[in-house]
Amino acid sequence: MVTSDQSIVRLKHGIMEEVCKLAWRGELDAEHKEAVCYEIIPGPRPTYRCCVYKEREIVRQRVILSCADNLPTNPDSKNVVQVIQPACDDCSIASYSVTDNCRFCLGKACLNSCKFGAIVPGERRMHIDPAKCKECGMCAKECPYQAIVHLVRPCKKACPVGAISYDEYGHCVIDDEKCISCGHCIHSCPFGAIGSKTYLVHIIKAILEGKKVVAMCAPATEGQFGEDISMAAVKSACKKLGFYDMIEVGLGGDMTAAYESAEWSEAKKEGHQMTTSCCPAFINMLRKHFPEQFENNMSSTVSPMCAISRYVKATMGEDTITVFIGPCIAKKSEANDKTVPGNADYAITYGELRAMMRSKGVEFEPVEEAYQESSTFGKHFASSGGVAKAVIECMQERGENTDDIRLMQCAGGADCKKALMLLKSGKLDADFVEGMICDGGCVGGPSKHKAEKEILKARTGLIGKADGRKILENLKNYPMDKFSMYRDGHME
């Protein structure tokens, strides 16, 4: 996939691949880690930055993230998303700037509108002093030539919750108390200055120790690697890599839909509004920015990832290591949330999986055999509207009338925030809110492997080959009485 950050992705995946090679060989000591910096940036001329010394420091910090450790500038952070400060220094500090469209007019509406003395005449145009500018925007509003532009840095623009600010040097600062770990800032930064912790080293260590390590592939997986790479092909590749087994999380979608539909039915009778519980970034938005709605309106059913993790641990042993694989950064924060017992031990992205595969010379290859554990409704959990359709399907399978259900489907941070503000104010004209922070749902997640159009085309063909099993009928094949489907872990 050709993207605006293709060279950055290539660099960070190359670093992860080298770190994985060290992990397989048991050579993750300081000397070998330092050698990676010189292997990636041999010098003597710089490739990306002003000098090889800065480039090597950026690589060093990416190596740290690849080992799931905190960066030196943020040693106590619990956030999976962190700023690589040496890479964050080329964005303009000024938010408002005067362009060449400035006519240096006699009226000087911009200067007269500024109450802070931030605007002064330059040689050929007006000039804004960023040290005095309060970013009120009056100058841009009053300029008759629209010569003053508001420059929003891409990381800040991508953040749906206002968690990004800047220090006195212009470096990006993430407020951990506000951040929902959606990861949108990571791929929005054109300098690759924001990254996330990667748990590949921990997974490789567990495999080398002979532990049962089970991969759990997100419903968004089908279509990510092309129309020839089915879930069966992904399962085969995971086993070659050293995973004990692979389970499709679409089955967890079926499980979540079955239990969440029971909650919806009860809530509908009581006139109680509810939100879904699948998207971890949406849950983080609720918890951090709408705590009352988090307590009162969120479904108590676990996410599909957690459902499959608990199923695996219940059937293969509590000491089984479960690893979620998908396009989502926020799943890493969900896996780290110890308030939900039995959840995935680790979560990695498709790019991280590919780096791990390359480190061991494993490639995806088409296979003949079929593999399906999920209904098509569970598979469509990855798309906006898919969760709600599956939940309503379960209600209909139980013989319930769903004609009068009022549903609000939200895809994207702005939509989700708007819905929750309406819910908070008591003005939400809907019974249920399906919240997904990524546009288009999980398929459009920040760490998707291909362009969304390519993925959707391949998904259509792959999911079209699945049988038409019903959700509740499918779940009769699984020991649903052996594990809890509730966030707090209680059994019915």
N, C-alpha and C positions, 0 to 999 in steps of 0.2 A: 504494500500500500504506500503510495506517495503522499506524504503529509507535510505540513508546514514545518514540522519539527523532526523531519526524517533523519537529518545528520545527528541531532541530539539523541534520538532513539537508538541509532546505530552505535553511538559512543557508549551510552549507558548499558546497553545490552551486551556490548563487547566486554565491558568491565565486569558485569555479572557473570558472563561465561568464564572469564579468567579466574574469578573468585571461586566459582563452582569447581573448576579443574583443581584448584588448590585444595578444596574441601574433599574431593574424591581421593586425592593423594595424601591427605592428612598433613598438609603443609601450610596451614593457616597461621603461620607465625609472622612476626613483624617484618622479618627480613624478606620473606617471599611476597608479602603484601606490598612492600616498598618496591620490589622488583616489578610488580604489575604496573606501577606508575611509570617506570622507565620503558617498559615494553609497549604500553599504550602511547606514551609521549616520548619517543626516542630522542627528539631534538636533532640538530641544534636549533633549527628554526621552528617557531611556533606555528600551529595549524589553525587554532581557533581564537586564541587570545593574544595579548600584547607580548607575552613571553612564555617560554616553556616552564618557568617556575610556577607561574599562576596556573597553567594548564595541569601540571602535576599535582598541585594542591587540590584542584577540583577533582581530579581522579582519586586522590587519597580520601577525600570526603565521600565520594561515591562508593569507594571500597568499604568505608565505615557503614554506610547505609545498606550495602549488600550483605553485611554481616548482622543487620538488624540492630545496630547500636546507635546511640544518640550522637549527633554531631557536636564538636567541641564548643560551638557557640550556643548550644541549647542542651546542656548535659542532663538536666532534670526533667525534660519534657516526656510526657507519655503519649504524645501525638505521633502517629505513623507518618504524617506529612511534615517535612522539615525543609528549611531553607539552606541551600549551599551558599554561604555568604560570599566566598571569593568569586562566584559566578554571577553575583547580583550587583553589578556596578556600572552598567552602561545605559540604564534607562534615565530619561530626563527627570530631574527632581521637580521641575516646574509643572504644575497642573494646567495652568493657563498660559498660552504663548501667543505672541503676535506674529502673524504670517506676513509674507510678501504682499498680500492683498492690502496691507495698510497704505493709505494714500497720504498719510501725514497731514490730515485735513486741518483746517483752521478751527473747526468747531471743537475738536478734541473731546468728544463725548465720553470716551473711555476714561480720560484723565479726570474729567469733572464728575464722573459717576463713582470713582474710587474714593472711599472714605478712609483709606489706610495709607495713602501716600505711596502705593506700590507701583504706580505707573509714572514713568518719566519719559520725556522726549529723547530719542537717540539721534544718531546722525541722519538716518534715512527713514526711520519708522519709530513708533512708540516701543517702549521696553517695559517689561513687567519684572520687578524684583521679587524672586521667589521667597526671599527671606521675610518680606513684608506682606506678601499676598495672603489673604485669608480665604481664598477660593470661594468668595461669595457669588461670583459669576456675573456681577452687574456690568462689568466692562464689556464682556462678550454680548450681553443682552442689548447694550446701548450702541455698540459700534454699527454705523450705517452700512458698512461694507462687509460685515461678517468676517472681519480680518483677524478676530481673536478666537482661537479654538481651545476647546477643553480636551486636554490629553489625559485620558484615563489609562493608566498602565494596565497591560493585558491580564496580569495576575489578579489585580483588584477588580477589574471588570468581570472576570469569570466567577468570582466568589459570590454566591447567592446570599450570604449571611453577614457580609461586612466584617469578615474576620481578618482582613489584611490591611495593614498600615505600614508606615516607613519610619525608620529611625532618622537621626539628624544627618546621617551620611547617605540617606536615600536607599538603604538596604531594606528589603522586604521583611516584615515582621508578622508572624502568624499568631493570633490570639488563640491559644489552646482552649480557652473557655468558650469561645464562639465557634471555632472550626468544627465542621461536621464531617471532615475527612472525605469529602466527595471526590477530591483529586482533580477537579476541573482546572485548578491553577497550575497543576504540573505540566499539562500539555499546552497550556496557554502561554507559558513563559517562553519567549523565543531564544532565551539564553540558557535554558536548561538549569535554572537556578533553584528550582524546587523539585524535590524528589520524595520518595517514600521508602520506608524501611522494607527490606526484602528478607524473607525467612528461608531462602533456599539452603543456606548453610545448615540450619537446624534440621531441615528435612533430610538432607544428604547424610548428616550425622546419624539420624534415626535409622535410615536405610542401612548404613554401614554397620550399625550395632545389631542388625538382625531383627529389628522391631517390625511389627505389622504396620505398614504405612499405607493407608487407603486414600486414593484420589477421589474427589467428589467434583464432577464437572457440571458447571452451571448450565441451566437451560439455554443460555445464549451461545453455548459452544457450537451447536450445529450451524454450519455455515461460515464459521470463523476462518476455517482453513480450506475452504473451497468445497465444491459440490461432490467431490470424490471422497472426502474425509468424513465418514459417518462417526457416530458415537462408538461403534464397534472398532473403527480404526484408531480413535483416540484411546480407547481402552487398551488396545494392543500396544500402542506406543508407550503408554504409562507403565505397563508391565515390563516392557523391555528396559525402561528406565530404572526399574527397581521397586516400583510400587507393588504391594501385595495384591491389590485389586483396584477397580475403578467402578464407581456407581454414578449414575446420572441423577443430578439433583432435581430434574423434572419430576421424579418420583416424590421427592420432598414437597414439590409444588402440589401434587395430588393430596399429600398428607395435610399440608397447611390449608388447602382449600376446603377439605372435609371438616376440619375443626373450626376454621374461621367462619364457615357457613352456618355452623350451629350457633356461634356467637352472634352473627348477623340476625339470624331468625329471632333469637331471644331479644336482642336490642330493638328490632323492628316492632315487636309486640309492646315493648316498654316505651317506645318513642325516643330511644336513646341513640344519638349519633355516634358513629365509629369510624376509625381510620384503620387502614391495613398495617401489617407489621413485617413486611418483607424487605423493603429497601432500607439498608442500614443508615444511609445518609439522611433519609427522611426521618428515621427514628432518632438520629442524632439532632436533627432540626427540632423535632418535638421536645426531646429531653432538655436541650440547652436553651431553646428560644421560646418554647411554649410548654413549660413544665406542668401547668394545670391540665392542659389537654393530653399530655403524655400520661398522666395518672388516670384521667377520667374517660378518655375517648379512644385510646389505642387498644387494638386487639391484644389479648393476652396469649394468643397462639404464637408459637415460635416461627421463625423464618424457615424456608425450605432447606437452607444450609444446615441449620441447627437440627432440623428433623432428621435429615440423613445422617448427620454425625451421631445423634443419639441412637438411631436404628443400627448403625454400624457397631457402635460400642456395646449395644445390647446383644447383638448376635455374634460378634467376633471377639468380644472381650473388652473390658473397660480400659485396658492398657493400649488399645489400638490407637495409632496416631492418625487423625483425620485431617486431610488437606483439601481445602476448597480451591478450585481453579476457575477463574472467570475474568470478566472485563472490569471488575469493580475494585477501586482502592478502598472504599469504605468497609468492605468485607473484612479487611485487615483489622480495622478498629472493632468490628463486631466480634471477631475471633479473640481479640484481647479483652473483651468485656467479661469479666469473671462473675458478674451478677447473674448471668444466664448459664447455668451448669450444663455440661455435656456438649457445648458448642464445638465447632471446628477448632482444632489445635492451631492450625495455620491457614492463611489464605494467600494465594499468589495469583498473579495476572497471567494472561496468555503469553505476553512477552517474556516474563520470567520463566514460564514453563519452557518456552523455546530456547532460552539461554541455557537452561539446565539440560535440555536435550542435546544441544550442540556440544556442550562440554563432555558429553559421553558418546557422541557420534550417532545419536538416535534421530530418525526422521519419521514423519508421518507417511504411512503407506496405505493405499486402499486395501480393504479386506473383503472377502466374499460373504462371511457370516453376518447375520443380523443381530442386533442387540437392542432391546427395548424393555424398559421397566416402567416407563411413564406413559400416561395417556397424552394425547395431543394437547389437552388443556394444560397439563403440567409443563409441557414443552413450551407453550406460549406464555408462560409466566415471564419470559424475558422481554416481552413486548408491552408497550403501554396499553392498558385495557385487559391484558391477559389474566391478571390476578382476579379482577372483578368477574370476568367471564367464567373462570373456573369456579369461583365461589357461588355464583348464580346457578351454574350447571349442577353443582352439588345440591343446592336447594331444590331445583327442579327434579333431580333424581330421587329426592325424598318425597316428591309429590306436592311440594309447596308452590303456591302461586307467587310469581315474582313480577307480575305486570306493573305493580304500583311502586316498585323500588326506585327511589331517586338516587342516582349515582353521579358523583363528580370524579372524573379521571384527570389526574394532574401529572404532566410530564415536563420536567424542567424545574429548576429551583424557584423561579419567579411564580410559576403556577402553584407550586406547593405552598409557598409562603403566603400567597393571596388566599388560598383555601383555608389555611390555618388561622389567618387573621379574621376571616369571616366566621370560622368556628368559634374563635375566642370571643368575638363580639356578639355572638348569638344571631348572626345574620346569614348563616350558611343554609341555603335552600337545597339540602340534600340529606339523605339518610346516611350515606357512606362515602368516604373519601379514599380513593386509591392514589397513593402518593409514590411517585418515582422521581428522584432528583435529576436523572439524566433524560434529555430530550429523546423521545422514542422508546424510553424504557432501558432495560439493561443492555439490549442489543447496541444501543448508542453510547455505552459506557466509555469512560475516559481511556481505558486500556483495551479497547477493541482491537482485533488483529488486522482487519481489513476495513475499507470504506463501508459505510452502512448500507449503501445500495448493493454492493457486491455481496455482503453478508445476507441481506434479505432475499436476494435472488437465489443464492445457494440454499438457504434455509427452506424456502418454499419447496424445492425439489426433495430435500432430505426428509422434512417432516411429512411431505406428501406420501412417502413410502411407509409411514407408521400405520399400524392397525387402529381401528376406531374404538378401542376399549373405553368403557365408562370409568369414571373416577372411583366411585364407591365400590364397584365390582372389582376393580383392579386392587384396591387396598385389602380385599379379603385374602389376598395371597401373602400378606405381610403381617408379622406379629405386632399389631398396633397396641396390644395390651402389655407389651414388655418395656415400654418407655413412655415418658411423659411428652405431651405436645404443648405444654404450657411453659411460659417463660421462667416461672419460679421453680419448675421441676416437679410440681405436685402431680400425683396420679388421681384419676377420677375415682 
